[in-house]
Amino acid sequence: MARNKVIQVACPPDLYSKVQDYKGAKNLASDADAMRELTLFALRVIEHSSDEDEGVSTRELLEVLLGNVIKIHHQTSINYYQNFNEEQYNNNMKEPDVVPSYKRLMAKAEERTQQILEGDKN
């Protein structure tokens, strides 16, 4: 049976400290286990980052997630408004364009997402 290869790496104190933190957080038995997991993870990231044709980038994925979070926030606000401002909500329901108001809400959420992506932090 072939023996596993051993790779020795010198680590500056700040890197070693991060490895120790990871080892403690994951409750690993040794520095070697921690380095093995971190190396495998880094290699998976590198392998998949070159697959430009097969998937979305991390930024694209985060942009989609941001858009969904903002839409959920807006929908939650409407739910709160409907449940705790019932009289005002009922008055607004008499308006003929309730469905278009939902579309306006989603358009507003998408506009806010674009503002954040363009760097507007307000």
C-alpha positions as CSV (number, residue, x, y, z in Angstrom):
1,M,0.0,0.0,0.0
2,A,1.4,3.4,-1.0
3,R,2.0,5.9,1.7
4,N,0.5,9.4,1.5
5,K,2.8,12.2,0.6
6,V,3.7,14.7,3.2
7,I,3.9,18.4,2.4
8,Q,5.5,20.7,4.9
9,V,4.6,24.4,4.7
10,A,6.1,27.2,6.7
11,C,3.3,29.6,8.0
12,P,3.7,33.1,9.2
13,P,2.2,33.7,12.6
14,D,-1.0,35.3,11.3
15,L,-1.7,32.5,8.9
16,Y,-1.0,29.9,11.6
17,S,-3.3,31.7,13.9
18,K,-6.1,31.5,11.3
19,V,-5.5,27.8,10.8
20,Q,-5.7,27.3,14.6
21,D,-9.0,29.2,14.7
22,Y,-10.4,27.1,11.9
23,K,-9.2,23.9,13.6
24,G,-10.9,24.9,16.9
25,A,-14.1,26.0,15.1
26,K,-14.4,22.7,13.3
27,N,-13.2,20.7,16.3
28,L,-10.4,19.0,14.3
29,A,-7.8,16.8,15.9
30,S,-4.7,18.2,14.2
31,D,-3.1,21.0,12.2
32,A,-2.8,18.5,9.3
33,D,-6.5,17.9,9.3
34,A,-7.2,21.6,9.3
35,M,-4.8,22.2,6.4
36,R,-6.1,19.3,4.5
37,E,-9.7,20.6,4.7
38,L,-8.7,24.1,3.8
39,T,-6.6,23.0,0.9
40,L,-9.4,20.8,-0.5
41,F,-11.9,23.6,-0.2
42,A,-9.5,26.1,-1.9
43,L,-8.9,23.6,-4.7
44,R,-12.6,23.1,-5.2
45,V,-13.1,26.9,-5.4
46,I,-10.3,27.2,-8.0
47,E,-11.5,24.3,-10.0
48,H,-15.1,25.7,-10.2
49,S,-14.1,29.3,-10.8
50,S,-12.7,28.4,-14.2
51,D,-16.0,26.9,-15.4
52,E,-17.2,30.2,-16.8
53,D,-19.4,28.5,-19.4
54,E,-21.1,26.1,-17.0
55,G,-22.3,28.3,-14.1
56,V,-22.8,31.7,-12.7
57,S,-20.1,33.7,-10.9
58,T,-20.3,34.3,-7.2
59,R,-21.1,38.0,-7.9
60,E,-24.0,37.1,-10.1
61,L,-25.3,34.7,-7.5
62,L,-25.0,37.3,-4.8
63,E,-26.8,39.9,-7.0
64,V,-29.7,37.5,-7.4
65,L,-29.8,36.8,-3.7
66,L,-29.7,40.5,-2.9
67,G,-32.6,41.1,-5.3
68,N,-34.6,38.3,-3.6
69,V,-33.8,39.6,-0.1
70,I,-35.0,43.1,-1.0
71,K,-38.2,41.8,-2.6
72,I,-38.9,39.7,0.5
73,H,-38.3,42.7,2.7
74,H,-40.8,44.7,0.6
75,Q,-43.4,41.9,0.8
76,T,-42.9,41.6,4.5
77,S,-43.5,45.3,4.9
78,I,-46.8,44.9,3.0
79,N,-47.8,41.9,5.2
80,Y,-47.1,44.0,8.2
81,Y,-49.1,46.9,6.8
82,Q,-52.0,44.6,5.9
83,N,-52.1,43.0,9.4
84,F,-51.6,46.0,11.6
85,N,-53.2,48.8,9.6
86,E,-56.3,47.0,8.7
87,E,-58.6,50.0,8.3
88,Q,-56.2,51.8,6.0
89,Y,-55.5,48.6,4.1
90,N,-59.2,48.0,3.5
91,N,-59.6,51.5,2.2
92,N,-56.8,51.0,-0.2
93,M,-58.2,47.7,-1.4
94,K,-61.1,49.6,-2.9
95,E,-58.7,51.1,-5.4
96,P,-59.0,49.4,-8.8
97,D,-55.3,48.9,-9.4
98,V,-54.3,46.6,-6.5
99,V,-52.5,44.2,-8.9
100,P,-50.5,47.0,-10.5
101,S,-49.5,48.2,-7.1
102,Y,-47.8,44.8,-6.5
103,K,-46.0,45.2,-9.8
104,R,-44.9,48.7,-8.7
105,L,-43.6,47.2,-5.4
106,M,-41.5,44.6,-7.3
107,A,-40.2,47.4,-9.7
108,K,-39.3,49.5,-6.7
109,A,-37.4,46.5,-5.1
110,E,-35.5,45.9,-8.4
111,E,-34.7,49.6,-8.6
112,R,-33.3,49.5,-5.0
113,T,-31.3,46.4,-5.9
114,Q,-29.7,48.3,-8.8
115,Q,-28.9,51.3,-6.6
116,I,-27.1,49.1,-4.1
117,L,-25.2,47.3,-6.8
118,E,-24.1,50.7,-8.3
119,G,-22.8,51.7,-4.9
120,D,-25.6,53.8,-3.4
121,K,-25.5,52.9,0.3
122,N,-28.4,55.0,1.4
